[in-house]
Amino acid sequence: MSELSSYQVQLRQPLETNQIMKLYKLISRGGCDLYLHQDQLITDAKHLPKLLSFFLCMKMEEPLVLIIGGERCAEIYTDIENLWAANGAVSTPRQQYSEAALKNVSSVFV
C-alpha cells in the first residue's frame, strides 16, 4: 500500500555528516521517497549532493517539513526520528494520506 505523510521537524543542533549519510542510505534502500522543505529550499533525499546542500543552507531556527511517500512511511519516519534523537529533534505529524485517499484527489496539502 502506498501512502503519503508529512511531518514538521525542529532540529535543536545541526546534523553531523555521518547522520546525513545514514539518512541518504536509509532512503536509498528504503523503498520510499523523502523530500525536505524549508522556505525556498526543497530537496529529494535520494540525491546526496542536494541533500548535503540542503542541510548546509537551512536555517536552524526554523522548522523543516519532511514529506515521505511510499510503502512504509511510518517505519521510515521512526528510523529518521531515532537517527535525529541525539540532536534534540522535535517533530509533529502534519498530514497523512492512504493510497485510497490519494487516488481520489489530484492534489494534496502537505
TAPE-V248915 format. One line per field, one symbol per residue. ss: DSSP state (2 for helix, 1 for strand, 0 for the rest). burial: + if it has 9 or more other C-alpha atoms within 8 Angstrom, else -. A space follows every 10 residues. Layout:
ss=???
burial=???
//
This chain:
ss=0011111111 0000002222 2222222220 0111111100 1111000222 2222222000 0001111111 0022222222 2222222001 1111111022 2220000000
burial=-+++++++++ ++--+---++ -+++-++--- ++++++++-- +++++++--+ ++-++----+ --++++++++ +++--++--+ +-++--+++- --+++++++- -+--------
//
